[in-house]
């Protein structure tokens, strides 16, 4: 089972609060994608929860520069997928 499936199962009672977002090429952005915004900032797509509101969803963060938030704050076409950290050349 994939990590994202395990996270969704762990928080199955939480509501998904993030809409699906597509990159500049129309590809759906997924968990652990590495993306670049229009300013060239690199972000990692992760999974977040808000325990107070019992919500969950994908987020985009860069812990080095402090940028981040729910993924759907970025409109479709604003981000570009560069790769995915779960990919291996051995796959």
N, C-alpha and C positions, 0 to 999 in steps of 0.2 A: 504494500500500500504506500502511495506517495505521501510525503510529509504534509502537503497542503490538505490532503484528504483526512489525515489524522487530526490536523488542527481544526478542520471544519466539524469533524465528529466530536472532538473535545468540547467545542462551543456550539453544539447543534441547537441548543435552546436560545442562542443569541440570533438576532436578526441581521442579515447581511445588509449593510447600509451603503455599500459602494456599487455604483453602476459600472458596467463593463466599459472599458476605454480602448480605443484603437489608436495605433501609432500612425506616423506620416504615410505609411504604405498600406494602411487599412487592416493591418494584422492586430488581432486582439492581444493586449498586454496581459501577461500571466505572471504567476508567482515566480520569484527569483530571476525575472528578466532584469537585465542591466539596460537602462535607458538614458538617453541624453535629451535635455530640454533645448528649447530654441536658443538659449544663451550659452550652450555648451556644457552646462552642469551635468554631471553624472549622478544618477540615482539608482538605488537597488529597490526592486519591488519586493515587499515583504507582506506579512500578515499581521494585522493589528486588532486589538479588542478594546472596547470601552466598557469596563465592568459596571460603571454607574448606569449607563443607558442600555446595557446588555446588547451591544451591537458589535459587529465584526466586519472585516473586509480587507481588501488589499490596500497597501499604502506604498508610497514612494519616498525613500529617505536617503540622506547622505549625512552620516554621523560626523564626518570631518568638518563640514561647513554649517551644520545645524539645519539645513533645509529638510522639509518633509511635510507630509500630510496625507490624507486619504487620497487614493489614486485618482478619483473622479474630480478632484479640484483642477486637474489638467483636462482641457477639452480634447476631444478627438483630434488627432493630427498634430498635437503640440509636442509629443514625445516621439523619439525614434528608438526602436529596439536595436541594441548593439549585440546582444547575445543573452545567454542564460547561464548562471553559475552552476546549474545542475548538469550542464552539458560536459561531456568528456570526449576527447578524441578517440577513446576506446569504445564508445557507444556505437 
